[in-house]
Amino acid sequence: QVQLVESGGGLVQAGGSLRLSCAASVSTLSIDFMRWYRQPPGNERELLAARTSMGSSAYADSVTGRFTISRDNATNTAHLHMNSLKPEDSAVYYCNTIKGRYSSWGQGTQVTVSS
């Protein structure tokens, strides 16, 4: 299992930016997929972005052009760079990894966007 610790959430005004971080307990070179999800209150968890070990990325339509996922293999960290934030982006954001047949989750970090 991979231990994950998210950080970087907080309160930001609409139009602002945040960078979320997800620190992994193992080398990210050994992780097949690193992904970011979010879950607003009373809603399903939504997949936002994914990045493979080969460097390919994919995004949900709701964040394309505003969010960017990156992996820093030197520090075993994934980031989610969020720009042009909207109040509807408010949610708990989770990091998820797939390593072999194992899926791991972080504890989540709250992002609140005020209008």
N, C-alpha and C positions, 0 to 999 in steps of 0.2 A: 504494500500500500504506500501511496505517496501522501505525505503530510503537506497541506497547503495553508498558507496564511495570507489573507487579503488585507490590503490597507489602501488608504488614499481617499476613502469616501468622505462625505461632508455635505455642508450646505453651500449652495452656489446660486447666484442669480441667473435667470434665463439669459441665454446668449453666452454664458461663461463656459469655462473649460475645467476639466479635472483629469487627473491621471491616476488610474487604479493600478495597483501592483499585486502580484500573486507570487509569493516566494515558495518554491518547492524544496522538499527535503532531499531530493535526488537530482542528479544531473538532468537538465532538461533535454540534453541530447538523447537520453534514453526514453523520452516521453513521445508517444506517437502523435497525440493531439493535445493541444491546450485550447480551452474554450472558455468563453465568458457567457454567463446567463444572467438574467435579472427576473425578479419576481415582485411586481407591485402588490400591495395589500389586496387580498381577495381574488387574485388572479393566478393563472398558471405560470409556471416558470418558462421563460422564453429564451431560446438560444439566440445570441446576438452576433457572436463572432467566433471563428475557429482558425487555428493556425497549425499546420502540420510540421513535422520534423524536417520536411524538405523545403519549408519556407512558403508554401502556398497558403493563401488566406481566403476566407469567405465570410460574407456578412448578411445579416437579415436586412430586408428592404427598409425597415424602420430606422436603421442606423447607417446605411450606406452613404458614404460621403461625409459623415460627421464623426464616426468612430474609427479608430485604427487599432488593430491588435499587433503586438510585437512580442518577440521572445529574445531575451538576453541570456544566451547560453553561458556567458562568463560569470553571471551572478545567479543562474538558475531561477530566473524570474520572468514572468510574463506581465505585460502591461496592457491596459486598455486606455487609449488616449481618446478623450471625449470632448468634442468641440460643439459649439452652437447648441448647448443644452436647452432642453425644453421642460416645462413642468411635467409633461407626461413621461419624461425619462426618470422621474422619481421612483425608486424601487430599492430593494436589497439586491446587490450584485454579487454573483458567485463565480468563483473560478472552478473549473472542472478539468481533470486530466484523464486521458486514456493511455494506459501503459500495458501493452499486451491485452489481456482480457479483463484488466482491472480498471475500474472507474473510481476516482477520488474527488471529493468536494472540499472546498474551504468552508469557513464558518459564515462567510458573507460580510459585506460592508454596505452600510446605508448611504445612498445618494439622495439628496433632497434638492430639488430645483424650484426656487421661488419665482413667482411671476412678477 
